[in-house]
């Protein structure tokens, strides 16, 4: 949201979409989970460097959004320029492949980017089909929706989302 290079109209639309998603999810006032503390700039630079070897799209031209819900969460990746078809195609291909791996409990890519001690990662690897993960392309990128009735897995997803927002810094929003 605080990306100075993003056009104002795009920021306003993303803000409105974030608020609508939070309100419809029932997590609009999730005071039980504090906002993640931003990682140090050194950590964020390391994550961005490792991310470039895993994610084919340009972090400087895209934004990750992590919205917690009562049943899990929604991860959205969008091109900052909705006309940037190259970034949109790269996002969609990447998320399609990642969702397929995540369904099988393969979270190798997030571990390569954020480290094996990433909050929530161990539980997500062992989900054994107790998380439904759906992928949907969007006009400006793609969306992965994580749904579970298991409270521990939902909490693991929320911790995993918080870690990503912290580690990706200006490239991610809540």
C-alpha positions in Angstrom: 0.0 0.0 0.0 2.8 2.4 0.8 4.6 1.9 -2.6 5.3 5.5 -3.8 5.6 4.3 -7.4 2.1 2.9 -7.5 -0.6 5.1 -9.1 -3.0 6.5 -6.6 -6.0 5.0 -8.2 -4.4 1.5 -8.0 -3.5 2.0 -4.3 -7.1 3.2 -3.6 -8.6 0.1 -5.3 -6.2 -2.3 -3.5 -7.0 -0.6 -0.2 -10.8 -0.9 -0.9 -10.4 -4.6 -1.9 -8.3 -5.3 1.2 -10.9 -3.7 3.5 -13.8 -5.5 1.7 -12.0 -8.9 2.0 -11.2 -8.3 5.7 -14.8 -7.3 6.5 -16.3 -10.2 4.6 -13.9 -12.7 6.2 -15.0 -11.8 9.7 -11.4 -10.9 10.6 -11.7 -7.1 10.1 -10.8 -6.5 13.8 -8.5 -9.4 14.6 -7.1 -7.8 17.7 -5.9 -11.3 18.9 -3.2 -11.3 16.3 -0.9 -8.2 16.4 0.4 -6.8 13.1 3.7 -8.4 12.2 6.9 -6.5 13.2 8.7 -5.6 10.0 11.9 -7.5 9.4 15.1 -5.6 9.3 16.1 -4.1 6.0 18.9 -6.5 5.8 16.6 -9.5 6.3 14.2 -8.1 3.7 17.0 -7.7 1.2 18.1 -11.3 1.8 14.5 -12.5 1.3 14.2 -10.4 -1.9 17.4 -11.9 -3.2 16.4 -15.5 -2.5 12.9 -14.7 -3.8 14.3 -13.7 -7.1 15.7 -17.3 -7.6 12.2 -18.8 -6.8 9.6 -16.4 -8.0 9.8 -15.6 -11.8 8.1 -12.2 -11.5 9.7 -8.9 -10.5 9.1 -8.0 -6.9 9.6 -4.4 -7.7 6.7 -4.5 -10.2 4.3 -6.7 -8.1 2.7 -6.8 -4.7 1.8 -9.7 -2.4 -1.3 -9.4 -0.3 -2.0 -11.7 2.6 -5.6 -11.5 4.1 -6.4 -13.6 7.1 -9.9 -15.2 7.3 -11.7 -17.1 10.0 -11.1 -20.3 7.9 -7.6 -19.6 6.7 -6.6 -16.9 4.4 -6.3 -15.4 0.9 -2.9 -14.8 -0.8 -3.1 -12.5 -3.7 -0.2 -11.5 -6.0 -0.8 -8.6 -8.4 1.1 -6.7 -11.0 1.5 -3.0 -9.9 0.6 -2.0 -13.5 -2.6 -3.9 -14.5 -1.4 -3.6 -18.1 1.9 -5.4 -17.5 0.9 -8.7 -19.2 4.4 -10.1 -18.7 4.3 -9.9 -14.9 0.6 -11.1 -14.8 1.5 -14.2 -16.9 4.5 -14.9 -14.7 2.4 -14.5 -11.5 -0.3 -16.8 -12.8 2.1 -19.5 -13.9 4.0 -19.4 -10.6 0.9 -19.4 -8.3 -0.6 -22.3 -10.3 2.5 -24.4 -9.7 2.8 -23.4 -6.1 -0.8 -24.2 -5.2 -0.3 -27.7 -6.8 2.8 -28.2 -4.6 1.2 -26.7 -1.4 -1.8 -29.1 -1.8 0.7 -32.0 -1.5 2.4 -30.4 1.6 5.4 -29.3 -0.5 6.4 -25.9 0.9 10.0 -26.1 -0.4 9.9 -22.7 -2.2 8.8 -20.6 0.8 11.4 -22.4 2.9 14.1 -21.5 0.3 13.0 -17.9 0.5 12.2 -17.4 4.2 14.1 -20.3 5.8 13.1 -23.6 7.3 12.2 -22.0 10.7 9.6 -19.8 9.1 6.6 -19.5 11.5 3.7 -21.9 10.6 5.8 -23.8 8.0 6.2 -27.1 9.9 2.4 -27.4 10.5 1.6 -26.5 6.8 4.0 -29.1 5.5 2.1 -31.7 7.6 -1.4 -30.6 6.7 -2.2 -33.9 5.1 -5.1 -32.6 3.1 -6.7 -30.8 6.0 -6.3 -27.5 4.1 -8.1 -26.9 0.9 -6.1 -24.6 -1.4 -7.9 -23.1 -4.5 -6.2 -21.1 -7.2 -8.0 -18.4 -9.2 -6.4 -16.1 -11.8 -7.4 -12.5 -11.5 -7.2 -9.8 -14.2 -4.0 -8.4 -12.6 -2.4 -11.6 -11.2 -3.7 -14.5 -9.1 -5.2 -15.6 -5.9 -4.7 -18.6 -3.6 -7.4 -19.3 -1.0 -6.6 -21.5 2.0 -9.5 -23.0 3.9 -9.4 -25.3 6.9 -11.7 -26.2 9.8 -8.6 -27.1 11.9 -7.9 -24.2 14.3 -4.2 -25.1 14.6 -3.8 -25.1 10.9 -5.6 -21.8 10.6 -3.3 -20.3 13.2 -0.3 -21.7 11.3 -1.5 -20.1 8.1 -1.9 -16.8 10.0 1.6 -17.0 11.4 2.9 -17.9 7.9 1.1 -14.9 6.4 2.5 -12.6 9.1 6.0 -13.8 8.4 5.7 -13.2 4.7 4.3 -9.7 5.2 7.2 -8.9 7.6 9.9 -10.5 5.3 8.6 -9.0 2.0 8.4 -5.4 3.5 7.3 -2.9 0.9 6.4 -5.8 -1.5 3.6 -7.1 0.7 0.5 -5.9 2.4 -1.9 -7.3 4.9 
